Amino acid sequence: STQSTWGLRELGQDHAGLVLTGHSKGGAVAQVLAYLLVTQHSHHVLRLHTYGQPPAGKQTFATHELWATFPFFRVTGSSDVVPSTFPWLTHAGEHWHVHSPTRPPTNAYTLKAHSIKRYEEDVVTMICRLKLGEKVLHKTMVARL
């Protein structure tokens, strides 16, 4: 509609750039929105962070050159079933895998592992471990958050 197109044009015009984020389906929507804002409305996206995101498109969308123009971090957690749904679609972005050392790893995928609360706990735990000087497998990821 005309109103929603106007809203996209106005979004971010008074700022140096946009930071987009989303969890689950919201992550896929944030990815599509980033694509539309940059390719059709010439907005500057500073970065895109998604958590537990299912794939948002086919191979041509996932490999579009746009994804190399700004940091796009796709965070997934241990045992989260949602990122592996829709196997006929392809993920884009730099993949970061987080897990809590207090929860033993498992091969069983669950919806409980998909909660934003679980992602928050795992990322905060890893940041705290880094601040205590512990070696963390995903130090680059945690430092960027």
C-alpha positions in Angstrom: 0.0 0.0 0.0 1.0 3.6 -0.4 1.1 4.2 3.4 3.5 1.3 4.0 5.8 2.3 1.2 5.9 5.9 2.6 6.7 4.4 6.0 9.7 2.5 4.5 10.9 5.7 2.8 10.8 7.6 6.1 12.4 4.9 8.2 15.9 5.8 9.1 16.2 9.0 7.1 17.2 11.1 10.1 19.8 8.6 11.2 23.3 7.5 10.0 22.0 4.0 9.6 19.8 1.2 11.0 20.5 -1.7 13.2 17.9 -4.5 12.7 17.4 -7.5 14.9 14.8 -10.3 15.4 14.1 -13.6 17.0 12.6 -16.6 15.2 10.2 -15.5 12.4 11.1 -11.9 13.5 14.7 -12.6 12.4 13.6 -13.7 9.0 11.4 -10.6 8.7 14.3 -8.4 9.8 16.5 -10.0 7.0 13.8 -9.4 4.4 13.3 -5.8 5.7 17.1 -5.2 5.4 17.1 -6.4 1.9 14.1 -4.2 0.9 15.5 -1.1 2.7 18.8 -1.3 1.0 17.9 -2.5 -2.5 14.6 -0.5 -3.0 14.9 2.5 -0.6 18.6 3.2 -0.5 18.8 3.1 3.3 22.0 2.4 5.1 21.9 -0.7 7.4 24.7 -0.8 9.9 24.2 -4.4 11.0 21.7 -7.2 11.3 21.5 -9.7 14.2 19.1 -12.6 14.3 18.5 -15.2 16.9 17.0 -18.6 16.2 16.0 -17.5 12.7 14.6 -19.9 10.1 16.0 -19.5 6.6 14.4 -16.5 4.8 14.9 -17.4 1.2 16.3 -19.6 -1.6 20.0 -19.9 -2.6 19.9 -16.8 -4.8 18.6 -14.7 -1.9 21.0 -16.2 0.6 24.1 -15.5 -1.6 23.1 -12.0 -2.7 26.0 -9.6 -2.7 24.1 -7.3 -0.3 24.9 -9.6 2.7 28.6 -8.7 2.3 28.0 -5.0 2.6 27.2 -4.9 6.3 27.7 -7.2 9.3 24.9 -9.9 9.4 25.2 -12.2 12.4 22.9 -15.2 12.6 23.0 -16.7 16.1 21.8 -20.2 16.8 21.7 -22.2 20.0 22.2 -25.8 20.9 19.2 -28.0 20.3 17.1 -25.2 18.7 14.8 -26.8 16.1 13.7 -23.6 14.3 16.9 -22.7 12.4 16.9 -26.2 10.8 13.3 -26.0 9.5 12.5 -25.5 5.8 15.5 -27.5 4.5 14.7 -26.3 0.9 15.6 -22.8 1.9 19.1 -21.4 2.6 20.6 -19.4 5.4 22.6 -16.2 4.8 24.9 -14.3 7.2 27.8 -15.2 9.4 26.7 -18.1 11.6 27.4 -18.0 15.3 26.6 -20.9 17.5 26.1 -20.3 21.3 25.5 -22.7 24.1 25.6 -22.6 27.9 28.4 -24.6 29.6 25.9 -25.2 32.4 23.6 -27.2 30.1 25.0 -30.4 28.7 24.9 -30.6 24.9 22.2 -32.8 23.4 21.3 -33.9 19.9 17.6 -33.6 20.7 16.0 -30.5 19.1 13.4 -28.8 21.1 11.2 -25.7 21.1 12.3 -25.0 24.6 15.8 -24.4 23.3 14.3 -21.8 20.9 13.1 -19.3 23.5 14.6 -15.8 23.4 15.2 -16.2 27.2 17.5 -19.2 26.4 19.5 -17.1 23.9 19.8 -14.3 26.3 21.1 -16.6 29.1 23.6 -18.3 26.8 25.0 -15.1 25.4 25.3 -13.4 28.8 27.0 -16.5 30.3 29.6 -16.4 27.5 30.3 -12.7 27.9 30.7 -13.2 31.7 33.1 -16.1 31.1 35.1 -13.9 28.8 35.3 -11.1 31.4 36.6 -13.6 33.9 39.4 -14.5 31.5 38.1 -17.9 30.5 38.8 -19.2 27.0 35.6 -19.3 25.1 35.3 -21.1 21.8 33.3 -18.3 20.2 35.3 -15.3 21.5 35.0 -13.4 18.3 31.2 -13.7 18.4 30.9 -12.6 22.0 33.2 -9.7 21.6 31.1 -8.3 18.8 27.9 -8.5 20.8 
